[in-house]
Amino acid sequence: MWQTKRPRATENITLLTILTFSACFNVYFGIGYVLLLLSHELGHLYAAKMLKVSVEFGSFTPVGAYIKHEELDSCKDNAYIALGGPLFGTAISVLCYLFFLLLNNDTFLVLSFLGIILNLTNLIPCYPLDAIGGYRIPHRAYCLPTNMARIALRCFVATKKIFIGIL
């Protein structure tokens, strides 16, 4: 079930984030940045729901957001939920790039690049990033960092090729 214990604080932080980024850049960037964070978290939510895991929305912060889910015994399930956010967030970033091509608005190009970088960064096995989820299982933790590093490297190379092709 999607729940939140502090809806007022989360709403205020989200609004403050939109207003701050809108003042520094533009309103499209402010809203787009928050939507990138939300899409990332929805990826985790969808992955957890597919595994029938209980999920709770933690909070929104100016630099990110987080969800909480029950402890899992499976390294595979933890990896599946951990990868859900970066994969869905990257898909939305590609969608931002398509908006850039259609509308010729540079804000969408910046959001696309930022989204891909943020989602790739989340694959680094370091607390509090997504890839750390597998470390909760000490006897099986070895499988997650190796696979995450391989996926991150492949995504980085593909992203580099895409953006070099743009320029």
KATABEL-V441374 format. One record per pair of residues at least 24 apart in sequence whose ideal C-beta (glycine too) atoms are under 6 Angstrom apart, sorted by the first residue. I is the first residue (numbers start at 1). J is the second residue. If there is no record, write none. Layout:
i:I j:J
i:I j:J
//
This chain:
i:3 j:56
i:4 j:57
i:10 j:59
i:10 j:60
i:13 j:60
i:14 j:60
i:17 j:62
i:28 j:107
i:29 j:107
i:32 j:111
i:36 j:115
i:37 j:65
i:39 j:88
i:39 j:89
i:39 j:92
i:40 j:85
i:40 j:89
i:41 j:65
i:41 j:67
i:43 j:84
i:43 j:85
i:43 j:88
i:43 j:89
i:44 j:81
i:44 j:84
i:44 j:85
i:47 j:80
i:47 j:81
i:47 j:84
i:48 j:81
i:51 j:77
i:75 j:134
i:75 j:137
i:75 j:140
i:75 j:143
i:78 j:133
i:78 j:134
i:79 j:134
i:79 j:144
i:82 j:130
i:82 j:131
i:82 j:133
i:85 j:130
i:86 j:119
i:86 j:122
i:86 j:123
i:89 j:115
i:89 j:119
i:90 j:116
i:90 j:119
i:116 j:159
i:120 j:152
i:120 j:155
i:120 j:156
i:123 j:148
i:123 j:152
//
